[in-house]
Amino acid sequence: MLDVDVRQPGEGSRLAGATADGKVTSFDLRLRGPGGEPVDLIRTLNSHGFVDLPPMRPSADYRSVELTLRAGRGRPRTVRIAASRAGHARVSILGTPASERATARLVATVRHVLRLDADLSAFYEAASGDPDLAWVTSGAGRMVQSPTVFEDVVKTICTTNCTWSATTRMVHAIVEHLGERAPGSEPHGPWGRAFPTPATMAEAGESFYRDVARTGYRGAYLQQLARSIDRGELDLEAFATATAEELSDQELEDRLLALPGVGPYAAAHIMMTLGRYHRLILDSWTRPTFAKKVGRAKVSDAGIERRFRRYGPYAGLAFWLYLTRDWVD
């Protein structure tokens, strides 16, 4: 929802809500889900570790974030998302004033990244009766997602069998050396660059993944994935728009498991970014974190799954929020 209709000198009516001030075009987004549920922007920006990976760049206090996005055929643009007046987020397009068409595209992409079109009202109803999770009904639960499924899959593959510092190193190198730079951004480093396209990643040679990004065994998987998309053999983006009736959770999981470099952990992780929450992400961080929170030395996977079974299709989301409550508090 955009709020104000603004005209600039020499222009016709611009996109409602967009205002141009020198070098910045800004607009407000209403923070309300389709079921009427509130959206906590700070919780959303702190929902997932991917917010620390370029093209996203959080502020030092994690209360705002900058990210570089594509806006059609033109050069990428960097936008800043921050809290605004009550119930709204202020989105500012950095650099020269953006055209109405570019602004409209960026509005749609920001809504997608913040998952504003996801209806969490059924999840909130279930969580309201759980003393450990009733707090989420104030606006938590939206998982920041990348503009494309491809980006989330690549980043997820870069988290497999390694430390977070290794993931950061790999993604930084991929974006810095292969991502297209937004006008006015720094000439070096990953910031101010859009995530590379499948075509660009497909063209990068084996030596790039081995010597520059240092992706290890993942390099072959990333090349194979990018080439399949570039050749038209694979359409990852269809996963984001398919409904559960068109593509069941099990079918989606099976298709993800067929991707190069994607195993059970990665499939559950990618499904979370797609808004399919029935699987719990069980890994070397989530298992001990849950055990510590319940005061146990160790808890079996079956025991963890029993705790969140009541949430049905939202079991994985309930589990994740249970673990990450203190990321903001």
SULDA-V288273 format. One record per residue. N is the residue number from 0. RES is the residue in three letters. BURIAL is b if it has 24 or more other C-alpha atoms within 12 Angstrom, else e. Layout:
n:N res:RES burial:BURIAL
n:N res:RES burial:BURIAL
//
This chain:
n:0 res:MET burial:b
n:1 res:LEU burial:b
n:2 res:ASP burial:e
n:3 res:VAL burial:e
n:4 res:ASP burial:e
n:5 res:VAL burial:e
n:6 res:ARG burial:e
n:7 res:GLN burial:e
n:8 res:PRO burial:e
n:9 res:GLY burial:e
n:10 res:GLU burial:e
n:11 res:GLY burial:e
n:12 res:SER burial:e
n:13 res:ARG burial:b
n:14 res:LEU burial:b
n:15 res:ALA burial:b
n:16 res:GLY burial:b
n:17 res:ALA burial:b
n:18 res:THR burial:b
n:19 res:ALA burial:b
n:20 res:ASP burial:e
n:21 res:GLY burial:e
n:22 res:LYS burial:e
n:23 res:VAL burial:b
n:24 res:THR burial:b
n:25 res:SER burial:b
n:26 res:PHE burial:b
n:27 res:ASP burial:b
n:28 res:LEU burial:b
n:29 res:ARG burial:b
n:30 res:LEU burial:b
n:31 res:ARG burial:b
n:32 res:GLY burial:b
n:33 res:PRO burial:e
n:34 res:GLY burial:e
n:35 res:GLY burial:e
n:36 res:GLU burial:b
n:37 res:PRO burial:b
n:38 res:VAL burial:b
n:39 res:ASP burial:b
n:40 res:LEU burial:b
n:41 res:ILE burial:b
n:42 res:ARG burial:b
n:43 res:THR burial:b
n:44 res:LEU burial:b
n:45 res:ASN burial:b
n:46 res:SER burial:b
n:47 res:HIS burial:b
n:48 res:GLY burial:b
n:49 res:PHE burial:b
n:50 res:VAL burial:b
n:51 res:ASP burial:b
n:52 res:LEU burial:b
n:53 res:PRO burial:b
n:54 res:PRO burial:b
n:55 res:MET burial:b
n:56 res:ARG burial:b
n:57 res:PRO burial:b
n:58 res:SER burial:e
n:59 res:ALA burial:e
n:60 res:ASP burial:e
n:61 res:TYR burial:b
n:62 res:ARG burial:b
n:63 res:SER burial:b
n:64 res:VAL burial:b
n:65 res:GLU burial:b
n:66 res:LEU burial:b
n:67 res:THR burial:b
n:68 res:LEU burial:b
n:69 res:ARG burial:b
n:70 res:ALA burial:b
n:71 res:GLY burial:e
n:72 res:ARG burial:e
n:73 res:GLY burial:e
n:74 res:ARG burial:b
n:75 res:PRO burial:b
n:76 res:ARG burial:b
n:77 res:THR burial:b
n:78 res:VAL burial:b
n:79 res:ARG burial:b
n:80 res:ILE burial:b
n:81 res:ALA burial:b
n:82 res:ALA burial:b
n:83 res:SER burial:e
n:84 res:ARG burial:e
n:85 res:ALA burial:e
n:86 res:GLY burial:b
n:87 res:HIS burial:b
n:88 res:ALA burial:b
n:89 res:ARG burial:b
n:90 res:VAL burial:b
n:91 res:SER burial:b
n:92 res:ILE burial:b
n:93 res:LEU burial:b
n:94 res:GLY burial:b
n:95 res:THR burial:b
n:96 res:PRO burial:b
n:97 res:ALA burial:b
n:98 res:SER burial:b
n:99 res:GLU burial:b
n:100 res:ARG burial:e
n:101 res:ALA burial:b
n:102 res:THR burial:b
n:103 res:ALA burial:b
n:104 res:ARG burial:b
n:105 res:LEU burial:b
n:106 res:VAL burial:b
n:107 res:ALA burial:b
n:108 res:THR burial:b
n:109 res:VAL burial:b
n:110 res:ARG burial:b
n:111 res:HIS burial:b
n:112 res:VAL burial:b
n:113 res:LEU burial:b
n:114 res:ARG burial:b
n:115 res:LEU burial:b
n:116 res:ASP burial:b
n:117 res:ALA burial:b
n:118 res:ASP burial:e
n:119 res:LEU burial:b
n:120 res:SER burial:b
n:121 res:ALA burial:e
n:122 res:PHE burial:b
n:123 res:TYR burial:b
n:124 res:GLU burial:e
n:125 res:ALA burial:b
n:126 res:ALA burial:b
n:127 res:SER burial:e
n:128 res:GLY burial:e
n:129 res:ASP burial:e
n:130 res:PRO burial:e
n:131 res:ASP burial:e
n:132 res:LEU burial:b
n:133 res:ALA burial:e
n:134 res:TRP burial:b
n:135 res:VAL burial:b
n:136 res:THR burial:b
n:137 res:SER burial:b
n:138 res:GLY burial:b
n:139 res:ALA burial:b
n:140 res:GLY burial:b
n:141 res:ARG burial:b
n:142 res:MET burial:b
n:143 res:VAL burial:b
n:144 res:GLN burial:b
n:145 res:SER burial:b
n:146 res:PRO burial:b
n:147 res:THR burial:b
n:148 res:VAL burial:b
n:149 res:PHE burial:b
n:150 res:GLU burial:b
n:151 res:ASP burial:b
n:152 res:VAL burial:b
n:153 res:VAL burial:b
n:154 res:LYS burial:b
n:155 res:THR burial:b
n:156 res:ILE burial:b
n:157 res:CYS burial:b
n:158 res:THR burial:b
n:159 res:THR burial:b
n:160 res:ASN burial:e
n:161 res:CYS burial:e
n:162 res:THR burial:e
n:163 res:TRP burial:e
n:164 res:SER burial:e
n:165 res:ALA burial:e
n:166 res:THR burial:b
n:167 res:THR burial:b
n:168 res:ARG burial:b
n:169 res:MET burial:b
n:170 res:VAL burial:b
n:171 res:HIS burial:b
n:172 res:ALA burial:b
n:173 res:ILE burial:b
n:174 res:VAL burial:b
n:175 res:GLU burial:b
n:176 res:HIS burial:b
n:177 res:LEU burial:b
n:178 res:GLY burial:b
n:179 res:GLU burial:b
n:180 res:ARG burial:b
n:181 res:ALA burial:b
n:182 res:PRO burial:b
n:183 res:GLY burial:e
n:184 res:SER burial:b
n:185 res:GLU burial:e
n:186 res:PRO burial:e
n:187 res:HIS burial:e
n:188 res:GLY burial:e
n:189 res:PRO burial:b
n:190 res:TRP burial:b
n:191 res:GLY burial:b
n:192 res:ARG burial:b
n:193 res:ALA burial:b
n:194 res:PHE burial:b
n:195 res:PRO burial:b
n:196 res:THR burial:b
n:197 res:PRO burial:b
n:198 res:ALA burial:b
n:199 res:THR burial:b
n:200 res:MET burial:b
n:201 res:ALA burial:b
n:202 res:GLU burial:e
n:203 res:ALA burial:b
n:204 res:GLY burial:e
n:205 res:GLU burial:e
n:206 res:SER burial:e
n:207 res:PHE burial:b
n:208 res:TYR burial:b
n:209 res:ARG burial:e
n:210 res:ASP burial:e
n:211 res:VAL burial:e
n:212 res:ALA burial:b
n:213 res:ARG burial:b
n:214 res:THR burial:b
n:215 res:GLY burial:b
n:216 res:TYR burial:e
n:217 res:ARG burial:b
n:218 res:GLY burial:b
n:219 res:ALA burial:b
n:220 res:TYR burial:b
n:221 res:LEU burial:b
n:222 res:GLN burial:b
n:223 res:GLN burial:b
n:224 res:LEU burial:b
n:225 res:ALA burial:b
n:226 res:ARG burial:b
n:227 res:SER burial:e
n:228 res:ILE burial:b
n:229 res:ASP burial:e
n:230 res:ARG burial:e
n:231 res:GLY burial:e
n:232 res:GLU burial:e
n:233 res:LEU burial:e
n:234 res:ASP burial:b
n:235 res:LEU burial:b
n:236 res:GLU burial:e
n:237 res:ALA burial:e
n:238 res:PHE burial:b
n:239 res:ALA burial:b
n:240 res:THR burial:e
n:241 res:ALA burial:e
n:242 res:THR burial:e
n:243 res:ALA burial:e
n:244 res:GLU burial:e
n:245 res:GLU burial:e
n:246 res:LEU burial:e
n:247 res:SER burial:e
n:248 res:ASP burial:b
n:249 res:GLN burial:e
n:250 res:GLU burial:e
n:251 res:LEU burial:b
n:252 res:GLU burial:b
n:253 res:ASP burial:e
n:254 res:ARG burial:b
n:255 res:LEU burial:b
n:256 res:LEU burial:e
n:257 res:ALA burial:e
n:258 res:LEU burial:b
n:259 res:PRO burial:b
n:260 res:GLY burial:b
n:261 res:VAL burial:b
n:262 res:GLY burial:b
n:263 res:PRO burial:b
n:264 res:TYR burial:b
n:265 res:ALA burial:b
n:266 res:ALA burial:b
n:267 res:ALA burial:b
n:268 res:HIS burial:b
n:269 res:ILE burial:b
n:270 res:MET burial:b
n:271 res:MET burial:b
n:272 res:THR burial:b
n:273 res:LEU burial:b
n:274 res:GLY burial:b
n:275 res:ARG burial:b
n:276 res:TYR burial:b
n:277 res:HIS burial:b
n:278 res:ARG burial:b
n:279 res:LEU burial:b
n:280 res:ILE burial:b
n:281 res:LEU burial:b
n:282 res:ASP burial:e
n:283 res:SER burial:e
n:284 res:TRP burial:e
n:285 res:THR burial:b
n:286 res:ARG burial:b
n:287 res:PRO burial:e
n:288 res:THR burial:b
n:289 res:PHE burial:b
n:290 res:ALA burial:e
n:291 res:LYS burial:e
n:292 res:LYS burial:e
n:293 res:VAL burial:e
n:294 res:GLY burial:e
n:295 res:ARG burial:e
n:296 res:ALA burial:e
n:297 res:LYS burial:e
n:298 res:VAL burial:e
n:299 res:SER burial:e
n:300 res:ASP burial:e
n:301 res:ALA burial:e
n:302 res:GLY burial:e
n:303 res:ILE burial:b
n:304 res:GLU burial:b
n:305 res:ARG burial:e
n:306 res:ARG burial:e
n:307 res:PHE burial:b
n:308 res:ARG burial:e
n:309 res:ARG burial:e
n:310 res:TYR burial:b
n:311 res:GLY burial:b
n:312 res:PRO burial:b
n:313 res:TYR burial:b
n:314 res:ALA burial:b
n:315 res:GLY burial:b
n:316 res:LEU burial:b
n:317 res:ALA burial:b
n:318 res:PHE burial:b
n:319 res:TRP burial:b
n:320 res:LEU burial:b
n:321 res:TYR burial:b
n:322 res:LEU burial:b
n:323 res:THR burial:b
n:324 res:ARG burial:b
n:325 res:ASP burial:e
n:326 res:TRP burial:e
n:327 res:VAL burial:e
n:328 res:ASP burial:e
//
